[in-house]
């Protein structure tokens, strides 16, 4: 049994023992009110000192049982359930004899162990105490109640009927509890299965089936949320667009299945080099997009350069060992940028990387500087 279950069970032991104490206090209060108001227990307790002594002795034994159980629960770590059940069994017979068998309804105290068995959902205990109570009361009736108190046989039949019905009802409760637990487990299992299926479905809707990266739609959803966050809290953000160089030639020369292998390899390298806060997707065709968060532009540039090198050193056996290269356009988010302007800057940087030889990383600031220099040269 794990620690959590032990703690939970100990709480129930404590609650049941507290209930014993409450019943005992109510029992003592009822006795005191009855006797102080001039009442006399039939054939046993009068107003003389010896009767009070007998009553005090019986109640003292009952209190001793409760105190012993209390000590057991507090200082003895094992067999708490047995201690509680044993205490309830002894209390039931103490109450029966204190009330006196001559009093109507005193026999109901013998049902206490049966009730405890139901609280613990213990079928064996229920049957054991139920049958034991039925048999023992038979002995008590014929050995004590009938010869000493002249109780009619009808009362015996009524009391035994109550015990039998209580046993049947207790068994019915346990059966219903078992059915309910079984139903609850099946419902939980169904809900868990639905949750797993929903998770898988959500993942399939968000992921690109070939590369395992996020798809185009999910990328835009995430970028929209991240741009809003960056605008509000002035957090750094960079966007990189990655394009495989000469990918059409790969498909035309080696076939589309080799092209798919290349896409998977590039995606695998991206995943390997990415940091936990980064977000990568297959943007479409041979293009990938990566969002860098919580980084400076220099740090994002260093990662994309490492990515470019990582992709270029992989030799593809299905392409006779030829490597594949990528061109990368990188831009830094500036306050006021929207998604369109961010993509425009990244696309411009990517175009510059393609135009100036491919297999390189170009930032948006480099691209603007290059375009400016070209414009000056053209004007001269």
C-alpha positions, 0 to 999 in steps of 0.5 A, a space after each residue: 500500500 502506498 503512502 497516500 492510501 495509508 494516510 487516507 486509511 488512517 484518517 478513516 480509522 481516526 474518524 471511526 474512533 471519534 465516532 466511538 467516543 461520541 457514542 460513548 459520551 452520548 451514552 453516558 449523558 443519557 444514563 446520567 439524565 435517566 438516573 438523576 431524573 429518578 429512573 431505574 434500570 429494570 432488575 439491576 440498577 437502583 438508587 443504592 450505592 452498589 448499583 451506581 458502583 456496578 454502573 460506574 464499573 461497566 462504563 469504566 471498562 468501556 472507557 478503558 477499551 476506548 483509551 487502549 484503542 486510542 493509545 494503539 492508534 497513536 503509538 503503534 504503527 501496525 494493525 490499526 484496522 484490527 484495533 478499530 474493528 476489535 474495539 467496535 466489537 467489544 463496545 457493542 457487547 459492553 453497551 448490550 450488557 450495560 443497557 441490560 438485556 431486559 431493556 427493549 432494543 438493547 440487542 441493536 448494539 450488537 449490530 455495531 461490528 456489522 456497520 463497521 464492516 460496511 464502512 470499511 467495504 469489507 465483505 468477509 468481515 461483514 459476513 463474519 460479524 453478521 453470521 457471528 451476531 446472528 448465532 451469538 444472539 441465539 445463545 444469549 436469548 436462550 441462555 439469558 434473555 428467555 430464562 432470566 427476563 422471560 422475553 417472548 419468542 416473537 421478540 427473538 424472531 423479530 431481532 434475528 430478522 433484523 440482524 438477517 435483514 441488516 446483513 442482506 442490506 449490508 451485502 447489497 450496499 457492498 455489491 452496489 459499491 463494487 458495481 459503482 466502482 467498476 462503472 467509475 473505472 470504466 468511465 475513467 478509462 473511457 475518458 482517458 481513452 478519449 483524452 488520448 485520442 483527442 491529444 493525438 488528434 490535436 497533435 496530428 492537426 498541428 504537426 506536419 506528418 512528414 517532418 514531425 515539425 509544427 505545420 504552417 497553420 500552427 506556426 502562424 497561430 503561435 507567431 500571432 500570440 508571440 508577437 502580441 506578447 513581445 509588443 506588450 512586454 518588449 521581449 526579444 524575438 527573431 524569425 528565421 526562414 530556411 530554404 533548401 538550396 536546389 531542392 527541385 533539382 534533388 527531386 528531379 534527379 533522385 526522385 521525390 522519395 529522396 526529396 522526402 528523406 532530405 526534408 526529414 534530415 533537415 527537420 531532424 537537424 533543426 530539432 537537434 540544434 533548437 533551444 527549448 524556447 524556440 519554435 520550428 515548423 515546416 512552412 511549406 515545400 522545402 521551406 522551414 521557419 524558426 522563431 527564436 525567443 529570449 535571445 539577442 540577434 547575435 545569439 539567434 545568428 550563432 544558432 542559425 549559423 550552427 544549423 547551416 553548418 550542421 545541415 551542410 556536413 550531412 552526406 546523403 547516401 541516396 544522393 551518392 554522398 552529396 551534401 545538401 545546403 540551406 540558405 537562411 534569412 534572419 530578422 529581428 523583431 522591432 517594436 511596431 512590427 506586425 507579422 507581414 513586416 516581419 516576414 517581409 524582412 526575413 524573406 528579403 534576407 533569404 533572397 539576399 542569401 540566395 542571390 549572393 551564393 546560397 549556403 549562408 545566413 543573412 540578417 535583415 540588417 545585412 540585406 538592407 545594407 547590401 541593397 543600399 550599397 548596390 543602389 549607390 553603385 548603380 547610381 554612380 
